[in-house]
Amino acid sequence: MELSDSMYSYRYEYDYAKVIGHCKNCGCNIHEGDEAYNFFGMYICDDCLLDFKIYS
Ligand SMILES: [Zn+2]
């Protein structure tokens, strides 16, 4: 049995993930299954969430 990494790469999976919206802050694509948030209809990605934190 032979397992090839190239046959199951993350990138391959990522390309097939459905884009459900764009981050309101940075404009990046938000894919189905991503760690992301929806504030009153605006998508915010996980990276930008800290930008909305009042105290850090
Ligand atoms: Zn963002």
N, CA, C, O and the ligand as a Tripos MOL2 file, in Angstrom:
@<TRIPOS>MOLECULE
protein
  225   223    57     0     0
PROTEIN
NO_CHARGES

@<TRIPOS>ATOM
      1 N           0.8520   -1.2060    0.0000 N.3       1 MET1
      2 CA          0.0000    0.0000    0.0000 C.3       1 MET1
      3 C           0.8830    1.2500    0.0000 C.2       1 MET1
      4 O           1.8540    1.3450    0.7510 O.2       1 MET1
      5 N           0.5350    2.1710   -0.8310 N.am      2 GLU2
      6 CA          1.3520    3.3660   -0.9960 C.3       2 GLU2
      7 C           0.5290    4.6190   -0.7120 C.2       2 GLU2
      8 O          -0.5350    4.8350   -1.2930 O.2       2 GLU2
      9 N           1.0480    5.4250    0.1880 N.am      3 LEU3
     10 CA          0.3510    6.6720    0.5040 C.3       3 LEU3
     11 C           1.1380    7.8580   -0.0270 C.2       3 LEU3
     12 O           2.3110    8.0370    0.2990 O.2       3 LEU3
     13 N           0.5020    8.6400   -0.8220 N.am      4 SER4
     14 CA          1.1690    9.8090   -1.3880 C.3       4 SER4
     15 C           0.5940   11.0910   -0.7830 C.2       4 SER4
     16 O          -0.6200   11.2910   -0.7740 O.2       4 SER4
     17 N           1.4600   11.9380   -0.2880 N.am      5 ASP5
     18 CA          1.0120   13.2080    0.2980 C.3       5 ASP5
     19 C           0.3740   14.1080   -0.7540 C.2       5 ASP5
     20 O          -0.5760   14.8400   -0.4750 O.2       5 ASP5
     21 N           0.9050   14.0400   -1.9460 N.am      6 SER6
     22 CA          0.4290   14.9370   -2.9970 C.3       6 SER6
     23 C          -1.0060   14.6190   -3.4090 C.2       6 SER6
     24 O          -1.7040   15.4620   -3.9740 O.2       6 SER6
     25 N          -1.4270   13.4160   -3.1220 N.am      7 MET7
     26 CA         -2.7880   13.0580   -3.5010 C.3       7 MET7
     27 C          -3.8170   13.6450   -2.5470 C.2       7 MET7
     28 O          -5.0010   13.7460   -2.8710 O.2       7 MET7
     29 N          -3.3560   14.0220   -1.3880 N.am      8 TYR8
     30 CA         -4.3020   14.5500   -0.4120 C.3       8 TYR8
     31 C          -3.6940   15.7720    0.2650 C.2       8 TYR8
     32 O          -3.4350   15.7670    1.4680 O.2       8 TYR8
     33 N          -3.4760   16.7970   -0.5090 N.am      9 SER9
     34 CA         -2.8700   17.9990    0.0380 C.3       9 SER9
     35 C          -3.9450   18.9350    0.5690 C.2       9 SER9
     36 O          -5.1040   18.8680    0.1600 O.2       9 SER9
     37 N          -3.5500   19.7950    1.4690 N.am     10 TYR10
     38 CA         -4.4920   20.7600    2.0310 C.3      10 TYR10
     39 C          -4.9670   21.7420    0.9690 C.2      10 TYR10
     40 O          -6.1180   22.1770    0.9650 O.2      10 TYR10
     41 N          -4.0540   22.0740    0.0770 N.am     11 ARG11
     42 CA         -4.3870   23.0510   -0.9460 C.3      11 ARG11
     43 C          -5.5100   22.5360   -1.8410 C.2      11 ARG11
     44 O          -6.4260   23.2710   -2.2090 O.2      11 ARG11
     45 N          -5.4140   21.2830   -2.1720 N.am     12 TYR12
     46 CA         -6.4490   20.6780   -3.0140 C.3      12 TYR12
     47 C          -7.8140   20.8080   -2.3490 C.2      12 TYR12
     48 O          -8.8080   21.1380   -2.9950 O.2      12 TYR12
     49 N          -7.8390   20.5480   -1.0760 N.am     13 GLU13
     50 CA         -9.0750   20.6170   -0.3230 C.3      13 GLU13
     51 C          -9.5740   22.0640   -0.2180 C.2      13 GLU13
     52 O         -10.7700   22.3400   -0.3080 O.2      13 GLU13
     53 N          -8.6310   22.9550   -0.0280 N.am     14 TYR14
     54 CA         -8.9480   24.3790    0.1400 C.3      14 TYR14
     55 C          -9.5970   24.9420   -1.1230 C.2      14 TYR14
     56 O         -10.5600   25.7060   -1.0550 O.2      14 TYR14
     57 N          -9.0540   24.5500   -2.2730 N.am     15 ASP15
     58 CA         -9.5720   25.0670   -3.5380 C.3      15 ASP15
     59 C         -11.0130   24.6430   -3.7710 C.2      15 ASP15
     60 O         -11.7690   25.3150   -4.4740 O.2      15 ASP15
     61 N         -11.3740   23.5350   -3.1800 N.am     16 TYR16
     62 CA        -12.7090   23.0240   -3.4090 C.3      16 TYR16
     63 C         -13.7090   23.4980   -2.3680 C.2      16 TYR16
     64 O         -14.9140   23.2930   -2.5130 O.2      16 TYR16
     65 N         -13.1970   24.1400   -1.3030 N.am     17 ALA17
     66 CA        -14.1100   24.6650   -0.2970 C.3      17 ALA17
     67 C         -14.8990   25.8320   -0.8880 C.2      17 ALA17
     68 O         -14.3430   26.6970   -1.5660 O.2      17 ALA17
     69 N         -16.1580   25.8360   -0.6280 N.am     18 LYS18
     70 CA        -17.0350   26.8520   -1.1860 C.3      18 LYS18
     71 C         -16.8270   28.1900   -0.4800 C.2      18 LYS18
     72 O         -16.8270   28.2500    0.7500 O.2      18 LYS18
     73 N         -16.6530   29.2450   -1.2410 N.am     19 VAL19
     74 CA        -16.5250   30.5750   -0.6580 C.3      19 VAL19
     75 C         -17.9130   31.0790   -0.2980 C.2      19 VAL19
     76 O         -18.7820   31.2040   -1.1600 O.2      19 VAL19
     77 N         -18.1150   31.3670    0.9830 N.am     20 ILE20
     78 CA        -19.4490   31.7980    1.4150 C.3      20 ILE20
     79 C         -19.5190   33.3050    1.5860 C.2      20 ILE20
     80 O         -20.6050   33.8680    1.7230 O.2      20 ILE20
     81 N         -18.3520   33.9700    1.5790 N.am     21 GLY21
     82 CA        -18.3740   35.4200    1.7140 C.3      21 GLY21
     83 C         -16.9730   35.9760    1.8560 C.2      21 GLY21
     84 O         -15.9860   35.2560    1.6980 O.2      21 GLY21
     85 N         -16.8940   37.2490    2.1520 N.am     22 HIS22
     86 CA        -15.6040   37.9150    2.2970 C.3      22 HIS22
     87 C         -15.5550   38.6500    3.6250 C.2      22 HIS22
     88 O         -16.5470   39.2200    4.0790 O.2      22 HIS22
     89 N         -14.3770   38.6240    4.2370 N.am     23 CYS23
     90 CA        -14.2080   39.3170    5.5040 C.3      23 CYS23
     91 C         -14.4210   40.8150    5.3070 C.2      23 CYS23
     92 O         -13.8330   41.4170    4.4080 O.2      23 CYS23
     93 N         -15.2420   41.3980    6.1280 N.am     24 LYS24
     94 CA        -15.5540   42.8210    6.0070 C.3      24 LYS24
     95 C         -14.3370   43.6820    6.3410 C.2      24 LYS24
     96 O         -14.2420   44.8270    5.9000 O.2      24 LYS24
     97 N         -13.4180   43.1340    7.1120 N.am     25 ASN25
     98 CA        -12.2590   43.9030    7.5640 C.3      25 ASN25
     99 C         -11.0910   43.8220    6.5780 C.2      25 ASN25
    100 O         -10.5620   44.8540    6.1650 O.2      25 ASN25
    101 N         -10.6880   42.6190    6.2020 N.am     26 CYS26
    102 CA         -9.5120   42.4760    5.3380 C.3      26 CYS26
    103 C          -9.8760   42.0480    3.9180 C.2      26 CYS26
    104 O          -9.0360   42.1110    3.0200 O.2      26 CYS26
    105 N         -11.0920   41.6240    3.7110 N.am     27 GLY27
    106 CA        -11.5180   41.2950    2.3570 C.3      27 GLY27
    107 C         -11.1580   39.8910    1.8980 C.2      27 GLY27
    108 O         -11.3930   39.5390    0.7420 O.2      27 GLY27
    109 N         -10.5880   39.0830    2.7910 N.am     28 CYS28
    110 CA        -10.2000   37.7320    2.3880 C.3      28 CYS28
    111 C         -11.4360   36.8640    2.1770 C.2      28 CYS28
    112 O         -12.5200   37.1520    2.6830 O.2      28 CYS28
    113 N         -11.2360   35.8040    1.4210 N.am     29 ASN29
    114 CA        -12.3310   34.8590    1.1950 C.3      29 ASN29
    115 C         -12.6110   34.0560    2.4560 C.2      29 ASN29
    116 O         -11.6890   33.6160    3.1430 O.2      29 ASN29
    117 N         -13.8580   33.8760    2.7440 N.am     30 ILE30
    118 CA        -14.2450   33.0020    3.8420 C.3      30 ILE30
    119 C         -14.9010   31.7740    3.2410 C.2      30 ILE30
    120 O         -15.9030   31.8670    2.5310 O.2      30 ILE30
    121 N         -14.3210   30.6250    3.5380 N.am     31 HIS31
    122 CA        -14.7950   29.3720    2.9600 C.3      31 HIS31
    123 C         -15.6990   28.6340    3.9360 C.2      31 HIS31
    124 O         -15.6440   28.8330    5.1490 O.2      31 HIS31
    125 N         -16.5070   27.8030    3.3780 N.am     32 GLU32
    126 CA        -17.3580   26.9340    4.1600 C.3      32 GLU32
    127 C         -16.4940   26.0890    5.0930 C.2      32 GLU32
    128 O         -15.5600   25.4320    4.6350 O.2      32 GLU32
    129 N         -16.7830   26.0940    6.3640 N.am     33 GLY33
    130 CA        -16.0130   25.3140    7.3170 C.3      33 GLY33
    131 C         -14.8850   26.0900    7.9560 C.2      33 GLY33
    132 O         -14.2440   25.5890    8.8800 O.2      33 GLY33
    133 N         -14.6170   27.3280    7.4800 N.am     34 ASP34
    134 CA        -13.5740   28.1490    8.0820 C.3      34 ASP34
    135 C         -13.9770   28.6210    9.4740 C.2      34 ASP34
    136 O         -15.1580   28.6710    9.8180 O.2      34 ASP34
    137 N         -12.9550   28.9690   10.2700 N.am     35 GLU35
    138 CA        -13.2090   29.6050   11.5550 C.3      35 GLU35
    139 C         -13.5000   31.0690   11.2630 C.2      35 GLU35
    140 O         -12.5770   31.8540   11.0480 O.2      35 GLU35
    141 N         -14.7590   31.4370   11.2530 N.am     36 ALA36
    142 CA        -15.1140   32.8040   10.8970 C.3      36 ALA36
    143 C         -16.3940   33.1980   11.6300 C.2      36 ALA36
    144 O         -17.0620   32.3570   12.2320 O.2      36 ALA36
    145 N         -16.7220   34.4730   11.5720 N.am     37 TYR37
    146 CA        -17.8560   34.9730   12.3560 C.3      37 TYR37
    147 C         -18.7650   35.8230   11.4980 C.2      37 TYR37
    148 O         -18.3380   36.3940   10.4940 O.2      37 TYR37
    149 N         -19.9920   35.9020   11.8920 N.am     38 ASN38
    150 CA        -20.9610   36.6910   11.1680 C.3      38 ASN38
    151 C         -21.6200   37.6630   12.1430 C.2      38 ASN38
    152 O         -22.4360   37.2770   12.9800 O.2      38 ASN38
    153 N         -21.2490   38.9170   12.0130 N.am     39 PHE39
    154 CA        -21.8370   39.9460   12.8690 C.3      39 PHE39
    155 C         -22.8620   40.7370   12.0750 C.2      39 PHE39
    156 O         -22.5020   41.5280   11.2030 O.2      39 PHE39
    157 N         -24.1090   40.5310   12.3660 N.am     40 PHE40
    158 CA        -25.1800   41.2880   11.7250 C.3      40 PHE40
    159 C         -25.0490   41.2720   10.2060 C.2      40 PHE40
    160 O         -25.2360   42.2880    9.5360 O.2      40 PHE40
    161 N         -24.7230   40.1020    9.6870 N.am     41 GLY41
    162 CA        -24.6420   39.9640    8.2360 C.3      41 GLY41
    163 C         -23.2760   40.2710    7.6530 C.2      41 GLY41
    164 O         -23.0820   40.1150    6.4480 O.2      41 GLY41
    165 N         -22.3250   40.7020    8.4630 N.am     42 MET42
    166 CA        -20.9790   40.9710    7.9810 C.3      42 MET42
    167 C         -20.0570   39.8420    8.4320 C.2      42 MET42
    168 O         -20.0110   39.4960    9.6130 O.2      42 MET42
    169 N         -19.3300   39.2760    7.4810 N.am     43 TYR43
    170 CA        -18.3970   38.2120    7.8280 C.3      43 TYR43
    171 C         -17.0940   38.8030    8.3520 C.2      43 TYR43
    172 O         -16.5770   39.7750    7.8020 O.2      43 TYR43
    173 N         -16.5780   38.2170    9.4010 N.am     44 ILE44
    174 CA        -15.2840   38.5900    9.9590 C.3      44 ILE44
    175 C         -14.4630   37.3150   10.1130 C.2      44 ILE44
    176 O         -14.9110   36.3470   10.7270 O.2      44 ILE44
    177 N         -13.2500   37.3240    9.5460 N.am     45 CYS45
    178 CA        -12.4260   36.1270    9.6390 C.3      45 CYS45
    179 C         -11.7770   36.0320   11.0250 C.2      45 CYS45
    180 O         -11.7630   36.9880   11.8010 O.2      45 CYS45
    181 N         -11.2490   34.8580   11.2940 N.am     46 ASP46
    182 CA        -10.6810   34.6110   12.6150 C.3      46 ASP46
    183 C          -9.4940   35.5390   12.8950 C.2      46 ASP46
    184 O          -9.3000   35.9830   14.0270 O.2      46 ASP46
    185 N          -8.7060   35.8270   11.8620 N.am     47 ASP47
    186 CA         -7.5300   36.6920   12.0280 C.3      47 ASP47
    187 C          -7.9280   38.1100   12.4190 C.2      47 ASP47
    188 O          -7.2150   38.7750   13.1700 O.2      47 ASP47
    189 N          -9.0470   38.5650   11.9170 N.am     48 CYS48
    190 CA         -9.4590   39.9410   12.1540 C.3      48 CYS48
    191 C         -10.2550   40.0990   13.4430 C.2      48 CYS48
    192 O         -10.4950   41.2170   13.8990 O.2      48 CYS48
    193 N         -10.6550   39.0010   14.0160 N.am     49 LEU49
    194 CA        -11.5060   39.0780   15.2060 C.3      49 LEU49
    195 C         -10.8510   39.8910   16.3120 C.2      49 LEU49
    196 O         -11.5190   40.6390   17.0260 O.2      49 LEU49
    197 N          -9.5380   39.7390   16.4450 N.am     50 LEU50
    198 CA         -8.8210   40.4590   17.5030 C.3      50 LEU50
    199 C          -8.8390   41.9730   17.2710 C.2      50 LEU50
    200 O          -8.7010   42.7510   18.2150 O.2      50 LEU50
    201 N          -9.0090   42.3830   16.0170 N.am     51 ASP51
    202 CA         -9.0880   43.8120   15.7180 C.3      51 ASP51
    203 C         -10.3080   44.4540   16.3590 C.2      51 ASP51
    204 O         -10.3550   45.6690   16.5530 O.2      51 ASP51
    205 N         -11.2810   43.6360   16.6810 N.am     52 PHE52
    206 CA        -12.5260   44.1540   17.2480 C.3      52 PHE52
    207 C         -12.5870   44.0070   18.7590 C.2      52 PHE52
    208 O         -13.5690   44.3650   19.4080 O.2      52 PHE52
    209 N         -11.5190   43.4750   19.2830 N.am     53 LYS53
    210 CA        -11.4470   43.3160   20.7300 C.3      53 LYS53
    211 C         -11.1440   44.6800   21.3640 C.2      53 LYS53
    212 O         -10.2810   45.4100   20.8770 O.2      53 LYS53
    213 N         -11.8290   45.0140   22.4160 N.am     54 ILE54
    214 CA        -11.6420   46.3200   23.0250 C.3      54 ILE54
    215 C         -10.3740   46.3460   23.8730 C.2      54 ILE54
    216 O          -9.5660   47.2680   23.7650 O.2      54 ILE54
    217 N         -10.2080   45.3390   24.7070 N.am     55 TYR55
    218 CA         -9.0040   45.2260   25.5300 C.3      55 TYR55
    219 C          -8.2370   43.9920   25.1160 C.2      55 TYR55
    220 O          -8.8290   42.9440   24.8590 O.2      55 TYR55
    221 N          -6.9190   44.1100   25.0480 N.am     56 SER56
    222 CA         -6.1450   42.9350   24.6720 C.3      56 SER56
    223 C          -5.0350   42.6750   25.6780 C.2      56 SER56
    224 O          -4.2740   41.7200   25.5240 O.2      56 SER56
    225 ZN        -10.2440   39.3790    7.9170 Zn       57 ZN57
@<TRIPOS>BOND
     1     1     2 1
     2     2     3 1
     3     3     4 2
     4     3     5 am
     5     5     6 1
     6     6     7 1
     7     7     8 2
     8     7     9 am
     9     9    10 1
    10    10    11 1
    11    11    12 2
    12    11    13 am
    13    13    14 1
    14    14    15 1
    15    15    16 2
    16    15    17 am
    17    17    18 1
    18    18    19 1
    19    19    20 2
    20    19    21 am
    21    21    22 1
    22    22    23 1
    23    23    24 2
    24    23    25 am
    25    25    26 1
    26    26    27 1
    27    27    28 2
    28    27    29 am
    29    29    30 1
    30    30    31 1
    31    31    32 2
    32    31    33 am
    33    33    34 1
    34    34    35 1
    35    35    36 2
    36    35    37 am
    37    37    38 1
    38    38    39 1
    39    39    40 2
    40    39    41 am
    41    41    42 1
    42    42    43 1
    43    43    44 2
    44    43    45 am
    45    45    46 1
    46    46    47 1
    47    47    48 2
    48    47    49 am
    49    49    50 1
    50    50    51 1
    51    51    52 2
    52    51    53 am
    53    53    54 1
    54    54    55 1
    55    55    56 2
    56    55    57 am
    57    57    58 1
    58    58    59 1
    59    59    60 2
    60    59    61 am
    61    61    62 1
    62    62    63 1
    63    63    64 2
    64    63    65 am
    65    65    66 1
    66    66    67 1
    67    67    68 2
    68    67    69 am
    69    69    70 1
    70    70    71 1
    71    71    72 2
    72    71    73 am
    73    73    74 1
    74    74    75 1
    75    75    76 2
    76    75    77 am
    77    77    78 1
    78    78    79 1
    79    79    80 2
    80    79    81 am
    81    81    82 1
    82    82    83 1
    83    83    84 2
    84    83    85 am
    85    85    86 1
    86    86    87 1
    87    87    88 2
    88    87    89 am
    89    89    90 1
    90    90    91 1
    91    91    92 2
    92    91    93 am
    93    93    94 1
    94    94    95 1
    95    95    96 2
    96    95    97 am
    97    97    98 1
    98    98    99 1
    99    99   100 2
   100    99   101 am
   101   101   102 1
   102   102   103 1
   103   103   104 2
   104   103   105 am
   105   105   106 1
   106   106   107 1
   107   107   108 2
   108   107   109 am
   109   109   110 1
   110   110   111 1
   111   111   112 2
   112   111   113 am
   113   113   114 1
   114   114   115 1
   115   115   116 2
   116   115   117 am
   117   117   118 1
   118   118   119 1
   119   119   120 2
   120   119   121 am
   121   121   122 1
   122   122   123 1
   123   123   124 2
   124   123   125 am
   125   125   126 1
   126   126   127 1
   127   127   128 2
   128   127   129 am
   129   129   130 1
   130   130   131 1
   131   131   132 2
   132   131   133 am
   133   133   134 1
   134   134   135 1
   135   135   136 2
   136   135   137 am
   137   137   138 1
   138   138   139 1
   139   139   140 2
   140   139   141 am
   141   141   142 1
   142   142   143 1
   143   143   144 2
   144   143   145 am
   145   145   146 1
   146   146   147 1
   147   147   148 2
   148   147   149 am
   149   149   150 1
   150   150   151 1
   151   151   152 2
   152   151   153 am
   153   153   154 1
   154   154   155 1
   155   155   156 2
   156   155   157 am
   157   157   158 1
   158   158   159 1
   159   159   160 2
   160   159   161 am
   161   161   162 1
   162   162   163 1
   163   163   164 2
   164   163   165 am
   165   165   166 1
   166   166   167 1
   167   167   168 2
   168   167   169 am
   169   169   170 1
   170   170   171 1
   171   171   172 2
   172   171   173 am
   173   173   174 1
   174   174   175 1
   175   175   176 2
   176   175   177 am
   177   177   178 1
   178   178   179 1
   179   179   180 2
   180   179   181 am
   181   181   182 1
   182   182   183 1
   183   183   184 2
   184   183   185 am
   185   185   186 1
   186   186   187 1
   187   187   188 2
   188   187   189 am
   189   189   190 1
   190   190   191 1
   191   191   192 2
   192   191   193 am
   193   193   194 1
   194   194   195 1
   195   195   196 2
   196   195   197 am
   197   197   198 1
   198   198   199 1
   199   199   200 2
   200   199   201 am
   201   201   202 1
   202   202   203 1
   203   203   204 2
   204   203   205 am
   205   205   206 1
   206   206   207 1
   207   207   208 2
   208   207   209 am
   209   209   210 1
   210   210   211 1
   211   211   212 2
   212   211   213 am
   213   213   214 1
   214   214   215 1
   215   215   216 2
   216   215   217 am
   217   217   218 1
   218   218   219 1
   219   219   220 2
   220   219   221 am
   221   221   222 1
   222   222   223 1
   223   223   224 2
@<TRIPOS>SUBSTRUCTURE
     1 MET1         2 RESIDUE 1 A MET
     2 GLU2         6 RESIDUE 1 A GLU
     3 LEU3        10 RESIDUE 1 A LEU
     4 SER4        14 RESIDUE 1 A SER
     5 ASP5        18 RESIDUE 1 A ASP
     6 SER6        22 RESIDUE 1 A SER
     7 MET7        26 RESIDUE 1 A MET
     8 TYR8        30 RESIDUE 1 A TYR
     9 SER9        34 RESIDUE 1 A SER
    10 TYR10       38 RESIDUE 1 A TYR
    11 ARG11       42 RESIDUE 1 A ARG
    12 TYR12       46 RESIDUE 1 A TYR
    13 GLU13       50 RESIDUE 1 A GLU
    14 TYR14       54 RESIDUE 1 A TYR
    15 ASP15       58 RESIDUE 1 A ASP
    16 TYR16       62 RESIDUE 1 A TYR
    17 ALA17       66 RESIDUE 1 A ALA
    18 LYS18       70 RESIDUE 1 A LYS
    19 VAL19       74 RESIDUE 1 A VAL
    20 ILE20       78 RESIDUE 1 A ILE
    21 GLY21       82 RESIDUE 1 A GLY
    22 HIS22       86 RESIDUE 1 A HIS
    23 CYS23       90 RESIDUE 1 A CYS
    24 LYS24       94 RESIDUE 1 A LYS
    25 ASN25       98 RESIDUE 1 A ASN
    26 CYS26      102 RESIDUE 1 A CYS
    27 GLY27      106 RESIDUE 1 A GLY
    28 CYS28      110 RESIDUE 1 A CYS
    29 ASN29      114 RESIDUE 1 A ASN
    30 ILE30      118 RESIDUE 1 A ILE
    31 HIS31      122 RESIDUE 1 A HIS
    32 GLU32      126 RESIDUE 1 A GLU
    33 GLY33      130 RESIDUE 1 A GLY
    34 ASP34      134 RESIDUE 1 A ASP
    35 GLU35      138 RESIDUE 1 A GLU
    36 ALA36      142 RESIDUE 1 A ALA
    37 TYR37      146 RESIDUE 1 A TYR
    38 ASN38      150 RESIDUE 1 A ASN
    39 PHE39      154 RESIDUE 1 A PHE
    40 PHE40      158 RESIDUE 1 A PHE
    41 GLY41      162 RESIDUE 1 A GLY
    42 MET42      166 RESIDUE 1 A MET
    43 TYR43      170 RESIDUE 1 A TYR
    44 ILE44      174 RESIDUE 1 A ILE
    45 CYS45      178 RESIDUE 1 A CYS
    46 ASP46      182 RESIDUE 1 A ASP
    47 ASP47      186 RESIDUE 1 A ASP
    48 CYS48      190 RESIDUE 1 A CYS
    49 LEU49      194 RESIDUE 1 A LEU
    50 LEU50      198 RESIDUE 1 A LEU
    51 ASP51      202 RESIDUE 1 A ASP
    52 PHE52      206 RESIDUE 1 A PHE
    53 LYS53      210 RESIDUE 1 A LYS
    54 ILE54      214 RESIDUE 1 A ILE
    55 TYR55      218 RESIDUE 1 A TYR
    56 SER56      222 RESIDUE 1 A SER
    57 ZN57       225 GROUP 0 **** ****
